[in-house]
Amino acid sequence: MEELSRQTRIRYLLILLVLITIPCYLLGFVLLRLDRGPQPGRPTATGTSTITTTPTITLTAYLTRTASITPTATLTLQPTNTLTATPTPTETQLPTATVPTTPAVTSAPTDVPAPTDEPNPNP
């Protein structure tokens, strides 16, 4: 089979596949013919059920109550807004030009007599 072309090999494989599946088809047809459904002389089992209900009214001398679920109000707290401190613009004063002051004129020291070893006459 190695000498055959690729197309011929594929053709042979497909024919072989069809020939192998023919017995399966024949077996299916045979099984269908054997089970033809119910035959007219053969009893068949059928299941039937009948439910009958009769409504009745019962009168009672007292009032009956039916339990019910009553919704109750529940307090739910809503989230509150929290104030957040935000920076506020502040005015910054610009430096102003100042006039330089002239140094104060100090008087020159007066001549003080030199200390002497003599005692002071005015005690």
Backbone as XML, in Angstrom:
<?xml version="1.0"?>
<chain id="A" units="angstrom">
  <residue number="1" name="MET">
    <atom name="N" x="0.818" y="-1.188" z="0.000"/>
    <atom name="CA" x="0.000" y="0.000" z="0.000"/>
    <atom name="C" x="0.861" y="1.251" z="0.000"/>
  </residue>
  <residue number="2" name="GLU">
    <atom name="N" x="2.115" y="1.079" z="0.248"/>
    <atom name="CA" x="3.009" y="2.221" z="0.281"/>
    <atom name="C" x="3.217" y="2.808" z="-1.101"/>
  </residue>
  <residue number="3" name="GLU">
    <atom name="N" x="3.037" y="2.006" z="-2.145"/>
    <atom name="CA" x="3.273" y="2.473" z="-3.504"/>
    <atom name="C" x="2.085" y="3.255" z="-4.048"/>
  </residue>
  <residue number="4" name="LEU">
    <atom name="N" x="0.925" y="3.129" z="-3.434"/>
    <atom name="CA" x="-0.257" y="3.817" z="-3.919"/>
    <atom name="C" x="-0.182" y="5.312" z="-3.585"/>
  </residue>
  <residue number="5" name="SER">
    <atom name="N" x="-0.893" y="6.066" z="-4.370"/>
    <atom name="CA" x="-0.908" y="7.499" z="-4.096"/>
    <atom name="C" x="-1.749" y="7.782" z="-2.845"/>
  </residue>
  <residue number="6" name="ARG">
    <atom name="N" x="-1.607" y="8.964" z="-2.352"/>
    <atom name="CA" x="-2.314" y="9.342" z="-1.127"/>
    <atom name="C" x="-3.827" y="9.309" z="-1.347"/>
  </residue>
  <residue number="7" name="GLN">
    <atom name="N" x="-4.293" y="9.776" z="-2.459"/>
    <atom name="CA" x="-5.733" y="9.801" z="-2.750"/>
    <atom name="C" x="-6.295" y="8.387" z="-2.820"/>
  </residue>
  <residue number="8" name="THR">
    <atom name="N" x="-5.566" y="7.475" z="-3.390"/>
    <atom name="CA" x="-6.031" y="6.089" z="-3.503"/>
    <atom name="C" x="-6.084" y="5.439" z="-2.128"/>
  </residue>
  <residue number="9" name="ARG">
    <atom name="N" x="-5.129" y="5.727" z="-1.277"/>
    <atom name="CA" x="-5.146" y="5.166" z="0.073"/>
    <atom name="C" x="-6.364" y="5.649" z="0.855"/>
  </residue>
  <residue number="10" name="ILE">
    <atom name="N" x="-6.677" y="6.923" z="0.754"/>
    <atom name="CA" x="-7.841" y="7.463" z="1.459"/>
    <atom name="C" x="-9.115" y="6.813" z="0.928"/>
  </residue>
  <residue number="11" name="ARG">
    <atom name="N" x="-9.207" y="6.607" z="-0.393"/>
    <atom name="CA" x="-10.385" y="5.968" z="-0.981"/>
    <atom name="C" x="-10.550" y="4.549" z="-0.444"/>
  </residue>
  <residue number="12" name="TYR">
    <atom name="N" x="-9.485" y="3.778" z="-0.365"/>
    <atom name="CA" x="-9.564" y="2.411" z="0.160"/>
    <atom name="C" x="-9.974" y="2.399" z="1.649"/>
  </residue>
  <residue number="13" name="LEU">
    <atom name="N" x="-9.454" y="3.324" z="2.411"/>
    <atom name="CA" x="-9.809" y="3.372" z="3.835"/>
    <atom name="C" x="-11.297" y="3.693" z="4.020"/>
  </residue>
  <residue number="14" name="LEU">
    <atom name="N" x="-11.841" y="4.587" z="3.215"/>
    <atom name="CA" x="-13.265" y="4.919" z="3.351"/>
    <atom name="C" x="-14.154" y="3.749" z="2.928"/>
  </residue>
  <residue number="15" name="ILE">
    <atom name="N" x="-13.769" y="3.053" z="1.887"/>
    <atom name="CA" x="-14.545" y="1.878" z="1.467"/>
    <atom name="C" x="-14.497" y="0.802" z="2.547"/>
  </residue>
  <residue number="16" name="LEU">
    <atom name="N" x="-13.359" y="0.602" z="3.147"/>
    <atom name="CA" x="-13.231" y="-0.372" z="4.237"/>
    <atom name="C" x="-14.102" y="0.025" z="5.418"/>
  </residue>
  <residue number="17" name="LEU">
    <atom name="N" x="-14.168" y="1.304" z="5.742"/>
    <atom name="CA" x="-14.997" y="1.785" z="6.839"/>
    <atom name="C" x="-16.480" y="1.519" z="6.573"/>
  </residue>
  <residue number="18" name="VAL">
    <atom name="N" x="-16.933" y="1.732" z="5.358"/>
    <atom name="CA" x="-18.337" y="1.472" z="5.023"/>
    <atom name="C" x="-18.627" y="-0.032" z="5.110"/>
  </residue>
  <residue number="19" name="LEU">
    <atom name="N" x="-17.741" y="-0.862" z="4.623"/>
    <atom name="CA" x="-17.959" y="-2.315" z="4.676"/>
    <atom name="C" x="-17.992" y="-2.833" z="6.118"/>
  </residue>
  <residue number="20" name="ILE">
    <atom name="N" x="-17.215" y="-2.245" z="6.998"/>
    <atom name="CA" x="-17.213" y="-2.682" z="8.393"/>
    <atom name="C" x="-18.518" y="-2.295" z="9.084"/>
  </residue>
  <residue number="21" name="THR">
    <atom name="N" x="-19.127" y="-1.163" z="8.733"/>
    <atom name="CA" x="-20.333" y="-0.716" z="9.413"/>
    <atom name="C" x="-21.610" y="-1.367" z="8.882"/>
  </residue>
  <residue number="22" name="ILE">
    <atom name="N" x="-21.565" y="-2.038" z="7.746"/>
    <atom name="CA" x="-22.781" y="-2.673" z="7.193"/>
    <atom name="C" x="-23.372" y="-3.704" z="8.153"/>
  </residue>
  <residue number="23" name="PRO">
    <atom name="N" x="-22.594" y="-4.569" z="8.811"/>
    <atom name="CA" x="-23.205" y="-5.529" z="9.741"/>
    <atom name="C" x="-23.934" y="-4.834" z="10.899"/>
  </residue>
  <residue number="24" name="CYS">
    <atom name="N" x="-23.448" y="-3.697" z="11.324"/>
    <atom name="CA" x="-24.123" y="-2.990" z="12.416"/>
    <atom name="C" x="-25.493" y="-2.495" z="11.953"/>
  </residue>
  <residue number="25" name="TYR">
    <atom name="N" x="-25.582" y="-1.996" z="10.740"/>
    <atom name="CA" x="-26.875" y="-1.552" z="10.210"/>
    <atom name="C" x="-27.844" y="-2.729" z="10.078"/>
  </residue>
  <residue number="26" name="LEU">
    <atom name="N" x="-27.354" y="-3.869" z="9.590"/>
    <atom name="CA" x="-28.214" y="-5.044" z="9.433"/>
    <atom name="C" x="-28.742" y="-5.531" z="10.779"/>
  </residue>
  <residue number="27" name="LEU">
    <atom name="N" x="-27.902" y="-5.535" z="11.800"/>
    <atom name="CA" x="-28.334" y="-5.962" z="13.126"/>
    <atom name="C" x="-29.421" y="-5.020" z="13.665"/>
  </residue>
  <residue number="28" name="GLY">
    <atom name="N" x="-29.302" y="-3.722" z="13.421"/>
    <atom name="CA" x="-30.321" y="-2.771" z="13.847"/>
    <atom name="C" x="-31.653" y="-3.024" z="13.165"/>
  </residue>
  <residue number="29" name="PHE">
    <atom name="N" x="-31.654" y="-3.320" z="11.866"/>
    <atom name="CA" x="-32.906" y="-3.616" z="11.156"/>
    <atom name="C" x="-33.563" y="-4.884" z="11.690"/>
  </residue>
  <residue number="30" name="VAL">
    <atom name="N" x="-32.781" y="-5.889" z="11.996"/>
    <atom name="CA" x="-33.325" y="-7.141" z="12.535"/>
    <atom name="C" x="-33.987" y="-6.892" z="13.884"/>
  </residue>
  <residue number="31" name="LEU">
    <atom name="N" x="-33.348" y="-6.134" z="14.753"/>
    <atom name="CA" x="-33.924" y="-5.860" z="16.064"/>
    <atom name="C" x="-35.215" y="-5.044" z="15.947"/>
  </residue>
  <residue number="32" name="LEU">
    <atom name="N" x="-35.292" y="-4.150" z="14.997"/>
    <atom name="CA" x="-36.520" y="-3.384" z="14.802"/>
    <atom name="C" x="-37.665" y="-4.284" z="14.328"/>
  </residue>
  <residue number="33" name="ARG">
    <atom name="N" x="-37.380" y="-5.277" z="13.484"/>
    <atom name="CA" x="-38.431" y="-6.188" z="12.999"/>
    <atom name="C" x="-38.923" y="-7.107" z="14.112"/>
  </residue>
  <residue number="34" name="LEU">
    <atom name="N" x="-38.059" y="-7.494" z="15.025"/>
    <atom name="CA" x="-38.481" y="-8.380" z="16.102"/>
    <atom name="C" x="-39.427" y="-7.662" z="17.069"/>
  </residue>
  <residue number="35" name="ASP">
    <atom name="N" x="-39.206" y="-6.377" z="17.316"/>
    <atom name="CA" x="-40.051" y="-5.626" z="18.242"/>
    <atom name="C" x="-40.978" y="-4.734" z="17.420"/>
  </residue>
  <residue number="36" name="ARG">
    <atom name="N" x="-42.087" y="-5.315" z="16.980"/>
    <atom name="CA" x="-43.026" y="-4.569" z="16.150"/>
    <atom name="C" x="-44.090" y="-3.860" z="16.960"/>
  </residue>
  <residue number="37" name="GLY">
    <atom name="N" x="-44.028" y="-3.896" z="18.234"/>
    <atom name="CA" x="-45.043" y="-3.264" z="19.041"/>
    <atom name="C" x="-46.017" y="-4.302" z="19.564"/>
  </residue>
  <residue number="38" name="PRO">
    <atom name="N" x="-47.110" y="-3.876" z="20.215"/>
    <atom name="CA" x="-48.064" y="-4.831" z="20.791"/>
    <atom name="C" x="-48.811" y="-5.593" z="19.696"/>
  </residue>
  <residue number="39" name="GLN">
    <atom name="N" x="-48.971" y="-6.888" z="19.923"/>
    <atom name="CA" x="-49.693" y="-7.755" z="18.973"/>
    <atom name="C" x="-51.146" y="-7.834" z="19.391"/>
  </residue>
  <residue number="40" name="PRO">
    <atom name="N" x="-52.075" y="-7.986" z="18.453"/>
    <atom name="CA" x="-53.482" y="-7.991" z="18.810"/>
    <atom name="C" x="-53.863" y="-9.195" z="19.653"/>
  </residue>
  <residue number="41" name="GLY">
    <atom name="N" x="-53.462" y="-10.098" z="20.041"/>
    <atom name="CA" x="-53.922" y="-11.142" z="20.938"/>
    <atom name="C" x="-53.224" y="-11.096" z="22.273"/>
  </residue>
  <residue number="42" name="ARG">
    <atom name="N" x="-52.301" y="-10.275" z="22.442"/>
    <atom name="CA" x="-51.492" y="-10.219" z="23.636"/>
    <atom name="C" x="-52.031" y="-9.119" z="24.566"/>
  </residue>
  <residue number="43" name="PRO">
    <atom name="N" x="-52.278" y="-9.442" z="25.837"/>
    <atom name="CA" x="-52.775" y="-8.408" z="26.746"/>
    <atom name="C" x="-51.631" y="-7.456" z="27.130"/>
  </residue>
  <residue number="44" name="THR">
    <atom name="N" x="-51.986" y="-6.222" z="27.276"/>
    <atom name="CA" x="-50.996" y="-5.227" z="27.684"/>
    <atom name="C" x="-51.404" y="-4.657" z="29.032"/>
  </residue>
  <residue number="45" name="ALA">
    <atom name="N" x="-50.440" y="-4.370" z="29.823"/>
    <atom name="CA" x="-50.707" y="-3.825" z="31.141"/>
    <atom name="C" x="-50.841" y="-2.309" z="31.025"/>
  </residue>
  <residue number="46" name="THR">
    <atom name="N" x="-51.919" y="-1.813" z="31.564"/>
    <atom name="CA" x="-52.106" y="-0.364" z="31.583"/>
    <atom name="C" x="-52.371" y="0.049" z="33.018"/>
  </residue>
  <residue number="47" name="GLY">
    <atom name="N" x="-51.771" y="1.118" z="33.410"/>
    <atom name="CA" x="-51.975" y="1.623" z="34.758"/>
    <atom name="C" x="-52.907" y="2.827" z="34.698"/>
  </residue>
  <residue number="48" name="THR">
    <atom name="N" x="-54.001" y="2.739" z="35.437"/>
    <atom name="CA" x="-54.927" y="3.874" z="35.493"/>
    <atom name="C" x="-55.154" y="4.215" z="36.949"/>
  </residue>
  <residue number="49" name="SER">
    <atom name="N" x="-55.342" y="5.474" z="37.194"/>
    <atom name="CA" x="-55.648" y="5.897" z="38.552"/>
    <atom name="C" x="-56.733" y="6.952" z="38.470"/>
  </residue>
  <residue number="50" name="THR">
    <atom name="N" x="-57.626" y="6.898" z="39.440"/>
    <atom name="CA" x="-58.722" y="7.848" z="39.471"/>
    <atom name="C" x="-58.729" y="8.502" z="40.840"/>
  </residue>
  <residue number="51" name="ILE">
    <atom name="N" x="-58.736" y="9.810" z="40.831"/>
    <atom name="CA" x="-58.796" y="10.555" z="42.080"/>
    <atom name="C" x="-60.071" y="11.379" z="42.046"/>
  </residue>
  <residue number="52" name="THR">
    <atom name="N" x="-60.891" y="11.159" z="43.050"/>
    <atom name="CA" x="-62.110" y="11.941" z="43.136"/>
    <atom name="C" x="-62.079" y="12.730" z="44.430"/>
  </residue>
  <residue number="53" name="THR">
    <atom name="N" x="-62.448" y="13.961" z="44.347"/>
    <atom name="CA" x="-62.490" y="14.804" z="45.543"/>
    <atom name="C" x="-63.885" y="15.386" z="45.676"/>
  </residue>
  <residue number="54" name="THR">
    <atom name="N" x="-64.318" y="15.456" z="46.904"/>
    <atom name="CA" x="-65.636" y="16.019" z="47.187"/>
    <atom name="C" x="-65.444" y="17.178" z="48.140"/>
  </residue>
  <residue number="55" name="PRO">
    <atom name="N" x="-65.810" y="18.374" z="47.727"/>
    <atom name="CA" x="-65.654" y="19.505" z="48.627"/>
    <atom name="C" x="-66.706" y="19.456" z="49.731"/>
  </residue>
  <residue number="56" name="THR">
    <atom name="N" x="-66.279" y="19.716" z="50.950"/>
    <atom name="CA" x="-67.209" y="19.740" z="52.079"/>
    <atom name="C" x="-67.010" y="21.031" z="52.844"/>
  </residue>
  <residue number="57" name="ILE">
    <atom name="N" x="-68.057" y="21.520" z="53.456"/>
    <atom name="CA" x="-68.001" y="22.726" z="54.271"/>
    <atom name="C" x="-68.323" y="22.316" z="55.697"/>
  </residue>
  <residue number="58" name="THR">
    <atom name="N" x="-67.467" y="22.715" z="56.621"/>
    <atom name="CA" x="-67.691" y="22.414" z="58.020"/>
    <atom name="C" x="-67.935" y="23.731" z="58.743"/>
  </residue>
  <residue number="59" name="LEU">
    <atom name="N" x="-69.090" y="23.848" z="59.385"/>
    <atom name="CA" x="-69.422" y="25.054" z="60.119"/>
    <atom name="C" x="-69.009" y="24.868" z="61.571"/>
  </residue>
  <residue number="60" name="THR">
    <atom name="N" x="-68.364" y="25.869" z="62.121"/>
    <atom name="CA" x="-67.954" y="25.820" z="63.515"/>
    <atom name="C" x="-68.630" y="26.959" z="64.263"/>
  </residue>
  <residue number="61" name="ALA">
    <atom name="N" x="-68.784" y="26.791" z="65.551"/>
    <atom name="CA" x="-69.470" y="27.783" z="66.363"/>
    <atom name="C" x="-68.521" y="28.878" z="66.839"/>
  </residue>
  <residue number="62" name="TYR">
    <atom name="N" x="-67.270" y="28.811" z="66.544"/>
    <atom name="CA" x="-66.322" y="29.814" z="67.003"/>
    <atom name="C" x="-65.505" y="30.313" z="65.805"/>
  </residue>
  <residue number="63" name="LEU">
    <atom name="N" x="-64.895" y="31.445" z="66.012"/>
    <atom name="CA" x="-64.102" y="32.079" z="64.970"/>
    <atom name="C" x="-62.677" y="31.535" z="65.029"/>
  </residue>
  <residue number="64" name="THR">
    <atom name="N" x="-62.178" y="31.089" z="63.907"/>
    <atom name="CA" x="-60.797" y="30.601" z="63.862"/>
    <atom name="C" x="-59.926" y="31.691" z="63.245"/>
  </residue>
  <residue number="65" name="ARG">
    <atom name="N" x="-58.743" y="31.779" z="63.759"/>
    <atom name="CA" x="-57.807" y="32.775" z="63.246"/>
    <atom name="C" x="-56.641" y="32.060" z="62.562"/>
  </residue>
  <residue number="66" name="THR">
    <atom name="N" x="-56.174" y="32.704" z="61.551"/>
    <atom name="CA" x="-55.034" y="32.166" z="60.820"/>
    <atom name="C" x="-53.796" y="32.957" z="61.207"/>
  </residue>
  <residue number="67" name="ALA">
    <atom name="N" x="-52.756" y="32.243" z="61.547"/>
    <atom name="CA" x="-51.518" y="32.916" z="61.923"/>
    <atom name="C" x="-50.925" y="33.593" z="60.701"/>
  </residue>
  <residue number="68" name="SER">
    <atom name="N" x="-50.429" y="34.778" z="60.910"/>
    <atom name="CA" x="-49.804" y="35.501" z="59.796"/>
    <atom name="C" x="-48.542" y="36.180" z="60.303"/>
  </residue>
  <residue number="69" name="ILE">
    <atom name="N" x="-47.704" y="36.493" z="59.382"/>
    <atom name="CA" x="-46.453" y="37.177" z="59.710"/>
    <atom name="C" x="-46.682" y="38.660" z="59.486"/>
  </residue>
  <residue number="70" name="THR">
    <atom name="N" x="-46.504" y="39.416" z="60.544"/>
    <atom name="CA" x="-46.711" y="40.857" z="60.458"/>
    <atom name="C" x="-45.353" y="41.532" z="60.435"/>
  </residue>
  <residue number="71" name="PRO">
    <atom name="N" x="-45.095" y="42.341" z="59.412"/>
    <atom name="CA" x="-43.796" y="43.011" z="59.370"/>
    <atom name="C" x="-43.711" y="44.088" z="60.455"/>
  </residue>
  <residue number="72" name="THR">
    <atom name="N" x="-42.558" y="44.195" z="61.053"/>
    <atom name="CA" x="-42.348" y="45.207" z="62.075"/>
    <atom name="C" x="-41.339" y="46.218" z="61.560"/>
  </residue>
  <residue number="73" name="ALA">
    <atom name="N" x="-41.516" y="47.443" z="62.001"/>
    <atom name="CA" x="-40.605" y="48.498" z="61.561"/>
    <atom name="C" x="-39.276" y="48.349" z="62.278"/>
  </residue>
  <residue number="74" name="THR">
    <atom name="N" x="-38.226" y="48.467" z="61.553"/>
    <atom name="CA" x="-36.888" y="48.366" z="62.115"/>
    <atom name="C" x="-36.161" y="49.661" z="61.803"/>
  </residue>
  <residue number="75" name="LEU">
    <atom name="N" x="-35.579" y="50.238" z="62.831"/>
    <atom name="CA" x="-34.857" y="51.483" z="62.658"/>
    <atom name="C" x="-33.506" y="51.177" z="62.018"/>
  </residue>
  <residue number="76" name="THR">
    <atom name="N" x="-33.274" y="51.785" z="60.890"/>
    <atom name="CA" x="-32.011" y="51.608" z="60.195"/>
    <atom name="C" x="-31.331" y="52.958" z="60.119"/>
  </residue>
  <residue number="77" name="LEU">
    <atom name="N" x="-30.151" y="53.036" z="60.670"/>
    <atom name="CA" x="-29.428" y="54.293" z="60.665"/>
    <atom name="C" x="-28.778" y="54.498" z="59.309"/>
  </residue>
  <residue number="78" name="GLN">
    <atom name="N" x="-28.979" y="55.688" z="58.784"/>
    <atom name="CA" x="-28.384" y="56.036" z="57.506"/>
    <atom name="C" x="-27.001" y="56.626" z="57.761"/>
  </residue>
  <residue number="79" name="PRO">
    <atom name="N" x="-26.088" y="56.434" z="56.856"/>
    <atom name="CA" x="-24.766" y="57.021" z="57.052"/>
    <atom name="C" x="-24.860" y="58.547" z="57.026"/>
  </residue>
  <residue number="80" name="THR">
    <atom name="N" x="-24.073" y="59.189" z="57.888"/>
    <atom name="CA" x="-24.096" y="60.645" z="57.952"/>
    <atom name="C" x="-22.849" y="61.196" z="57.288"/>
  </residue>
  <residue number="81" name="ASN">
    <atom name="N" x="-22.984" y="62.412" z="56.840"/>
    <atom name="CA" x="-21.835" y="63.053" z="56.206"/>
    <atom name="C" x="-20.911" y="63.572" z="57.297"/>
  </residue>
  <residue number="82" name="THR">
    <atom name="N" x="-19.661" y="63.259" z="57.177"/>
    <atom name="CA" x="-18.660" y="63.725" z="58.122"/>
    <atom name="C" x="-17.873" y="64.830" z="57.451"/>
  </residue>
  <residue number="83" name="LEU">
    <atom name="N" x="-17.820" y="65.959" z="58.117"/>
    <atom name="CA" x="-17.097" y="67.077" z="57.537"/>
    <atom name="C" x="-15.606" y="66.806" z="57.611"/>
  </residue>
  <residue number="84" name="THR">
    <atom name="N" x="-14.954" y="67.095" z="56.543"/>
    <atom name="CA" x="-13.524" y="66.893" z="56.471"/>
    <atom name="C" x="-12.879" y="68.262" z="56.381"/>
  </residue>
  <residue number="85" name="ALA">
    <atom name="N" x="-11.881" y="68.486" z="57.210"/>
    <atom name="CA" x="-11.211" y="69.786" z="57.191"/>
    <atom name="C" x="-10.477" y="69.954" z="55.875"/>
  </residue>
  <residue number="86" name="THR">
    <atom name="N" x="-10.767" y="71.051" z="55.228"/>
    <atom name="CA" x="-10.079" y="71.334" z="53.970"/>
    <atom name="C" x="-9.257" y="72.590" z="54.165"/>
  </residue>
  <residue number="87" name="PRO">
    <atom name="N" x="-8.105" y="72.641" z="53.588"/>
    <atom name="CA" x="-7.268" y="73.825" z="53.770"/>
    <atom name="C" x="-7.938" y="75.034" z="53.120"/>
  </residue>
  <residue number="88" name="THR">
    <atom name="N" x="-7.971" y="76.137" z="53.862"/>
    <atom name="CA" x="-8.544" y="77.355" z="53.315"/>
    <atom name="C" x="-7.406" y="78.274" z="52.928"/>
  </residue>
  <residue number="89" name="PRO">
    <atom name="N" x="-7.565" y="78.979" z="51.842"/>
    <atom name="CA" x="-6.462" y="79.854" z="51.417"/>
    <atom name="C" x="-6.295" y="81.012" z="52.409"/>
  </residue>
  <residue number="90" name="THR">
    <atom name="N" x="-5.084" y="81.313" z="52.746"/>
    <atom name="CA" x="-4.792" y="82.435" z="53.635"/>
    <atom name="C" x="-3.949" y="83.437" z="52.865"/>
  </residue>
  <residue number="91" name="GLU">
    <atom name="N" x="-4.154" y="84.672" z="53.201"/>
    <atom name="CA" x="-3.387" y="85.709" z="52.522"/>
    <atom name="C" x="-2.004" y="85.792" z="53.156"/>
  </residue>
  <residue number="92" name="THR">
    <atom name="N" x="-1.035" y="85.829" z="52.315"/>
    <atom name="CA" x="0.333" y="85.972" z="52.784"/>
    <atom name="C" x="0.770" y="87.386" z="52.454"/>
  </residue>
  <residue number="93" name="GLN">
    <atom name="N" x="1.173" y="88.094" z="53.479"/>
    <atom name="CA" x="1.580" y="89.480" z="53.242"/>
    <atom name="C" x="2.975" y="89.494" z="52.641"/>
  </residue>
  <residue number="94" name="LEU">
    <atom name="N" x="3.100" y="90.303" z="51.619"/>
    <atom name="CA" x="4.392" y="90.423" z="50.965"/>
    <atom name="C" x="5.245" y="91.406" z="51.753"/>
  </residue>
  <residue number="95" name="PRO">
    <atom name="N" x="6.527" y="91.204" z="51.797"/>
    <atom name="CA" x="7.370" y="92.140" z="52.542"/>
    <atom name="C" x="7.317" y="93.522" z="51.883"/>
  </residue>
  <residue number="96" name="THR">
    <atom name="N" x="7.254" y="94.531" z="52.718"/>
    <atom name="CA" x="7.218" y="95.901" z="52.201"/>
    <atom name="C" x="8.593" y="96.529" z="52.367"/>
  </residue>
  <residue number="97" name="ALA">
    <atom name="N" x="8.840" y="97.465" z="51.519"/>
    <atom name="CA" x="10.142" y="98.133" z="51.584"/>
    <atom name="C" x="10.177" y="99.059" z="52.801"/>
  </residue>
  <residue number="98" name="THR">
    <atom name="N" x="11.201" y="98.970" z="53.566"/>
    <atom name="CA" x="11.345" y="99.836" z="54.748"/>
    <atom name="C" x="12.532" y="100.759" z="54.538"/>
  </residue>
  <residue number="99" name="VAL">
    <atom name="N" x="12.377" y="101.923" z="55.068"/>
    <atom name="CA" x="13.452" y="102.914" z="54.947"/>
    <atom name="C" x="14.471" y="102.626" z="56.029"/>
  </residue>
  <residue number="100" name="PRO">
    <atom name="N" x="15.706" y="102.462" z="55.655"/>
    <atom name="CA" x="16.703" y="102.187" z="56.696"/>
    <atom name="C" x="16.858" y="103.416" z="57.594"/>
  </residue>
  <residue number="101" name="THR">
    <atom name="N" x="16.942" y="103.140" z="58.845"/>
    <atom name="CA" x="17.099" y="104.242" z="59.804"/>
    <atom name="C" x="18.573" y="104.607" z="59.928"/>
  </residue>
  <residue number="102" name="THR">
    <atom name="N" x="18.789" y="105.854" z="60.191"/>
    <atom name="CA" x="20.176" y="106.299" z="60.365"/>
    <atom name="C" x="20.598" y="106.018" z="61.797"/>
  </residue>
  <residue number="103" name="PRO">
    <atom name="N" x="21.798" y="105.631" z="61.980"/>
    <atom name="CA" x="22.217" y="105.329" z="63.351"/>
    <atom name="C" x="22.133" y="106.588" z="64.217"/>
  </residue>
  <residue number="104" name="ALA">
    <atom name="N" x="21.766" y="106.365" z="65.431"/>
    <atom name="CA" x="21.640" y="107.490" z="66.362"/>
    <atom name="C" x="23.021" y="108.092" z="66.637"/>
  </residue>
  <residue number="105" name="VAL">
    <atom name="N" x="23.002" y="109.344" z="66.736"/>
    <atom name="CA" x="24.273" y="110.031" z="67.002"/>
    <atom name="C" x="24.492" y="110.003" z="68.511"/>
  </residue>
  <residue number="106" name="THR">
    <atom name="N" x="25.575" y="109.476" z="68.885"/>
    <atom name="CA" x="25.891" y="109.446" z="70.311"/>
    <atom name="C" x="26.951" y="110.495" z="70.577"/>
  </residue>
  <residue number="107" name="SER">
    <atom name="N" x="26.870" y="111.032" z="71.711"/>
    <atom name="CA" x="27.862" y="112.071" z="72.039"/>
    <atom name="C" x="29.180" y="111.396" z="72.372"/>
  </residue>
  <residue number="108" name="ALA">
    <atom name="N" x="30.189" y="112.075" z="72.054"/>
    <atom name="CA" x="31.509" y="111.557" z="72.330"/>
    <atom name="C" x="31.754" y="111.638" z="73.828"/>
  </residue>
  <residue number="109" name="PRO">
    <atom name="N" x="32.441" y="110.701" z="74.383"/>
    <atom name="CA" x="32.657" y="110.746" z="75.823"/>
    <atom name="C" x="33.465" y="112.009" z="76.207"/>
  </residue>
  <residue number="110" name="THR">
    <atom name="N" x="33.026" y="112.537" z="77.271"/>
    <atom name="CA" x="33.735" y="113.725" z="77.768"/>
    <atom name="C" x="35.007" y="113.285" z="78.467"/>
  </residue>
  <residue number="111" name="ASP">
    <atom name="N" x="35.877" y="114.179" z="78.557"/>
    <atom name="CA" x="37.130" y="113.825" z="79.204"/>
    <atom name="C" x="36.897" y="113.653" z="80.693"/>
  </residue>
  <residue number="112" name="VAL">
    <atom name="N" x="37.229" y="112.536" z="81.183"/>
    <atom name="CA" x="37.100" y="112.249" z="82.600"/>
    <atom name="C" x="38.521" y="112.344" z="83.172"/>
  </residue>
  <residue number="113" name="PRO">
    <atom name="N" x="38.638" y="113.051" z="84.318"/>
    <atom name="CA" x="39.979" y="113.163" z="84.870"/>
    <atom name="C" x="40.507" y="111.803" z="85.287"/>
  </residue>
  <residue number="114" name="ALA">
    <atom name="N" x="41.723" y="111.599" z="85.162"/>
    <atom name="CA" x="42.350" y="110.347" z="85.494"/>
    <atom name="C" x="42.296" y="110.143" z="86.991"/>
  </residue>
  <residue number="115" name="PRO">
    <atom name="N" x="42.066" y="108.960" z="87.432"/>
    <atom name="CA" x="41.979" y="108.738" z="88.870"/>
    <atom name="C" x="43.311" y="109.032" z="89.545"/>
  </residue>
  <residue number="116" name="THR">
    <atom name="N" x="43.164" y="109.578" z="90.655"/>
    <atom name="CA" x="44.352" y="109.894" z="91.438"/>
    <atom name="C" x="44.316" y="109.100" z="92.723"/>
  </residue>
  <residue number="117" name="ASP">
    <atom name="N" x="45.439" y="109.052" z="93.394"/>
    <atom name="CA" x="45.490" y="108.299" z="94.613"/>
    <atom name="C" x="45.048" y="109.133" z="95.805"/>
  </residue>
  <residue number="118" name="GLU">
    <atom name="N" x="44.623" y="110.305" z="95.561"/>
    <atom name="CA" x="44.206" y="111.153" z="96.661"/>
    <atom name="C" x="42.800" y="110.795" z="97.046"/>
  </residue>
  <residue number="119" name="PRO">
    <atom name="N" x="42.545" y="110.912" z="98.359"/>
    <atom name="CA" x="41.177" y="110.610" z="98.791"/>
    <atom name="C" x="40.265" y="111.741" z="98.374"/>
  </residue>
  <residue number="120" name="ASN">
    <atom name="N" x="39.061" y="111.380" z="98.155"/>
    <atom name="CA" x="38.026" y="112.315" z="97.694"/>
    <atom name="C" x="37.645" y="113.203" z="98.875"/>
  </residue>
  <residue number="121" name="PRO">
    <atom name="N" x="37.676" y="114.568" z="98.738"/>
    <atom name="CA" x="37.357" y="115.425" z="99.854"/>
    <atom name="C" x="35.873" y="115.413" z="100.154"/>
  </residue>
  <residue number="122" name="ASN">
    <atom name="N" x="35.052" y="115.028" z="99.279"/>
    <atom name="CA" x="33.588" y="115.030" z="99.511"/>
    <atom name="C" x="33.092" y="113.612" z="99.677"/>
  </residue>
  <residue number="123" name="PRO">
    <atom name="N" x="33.136" y="113.231" z="100.906"/>
    <atom name="CA" x="32.594" y="111.859" z="101.022"/>
    <atom name="C" x="31.140" y="111.835" z="101.279"/>
  </residue>
</chain>
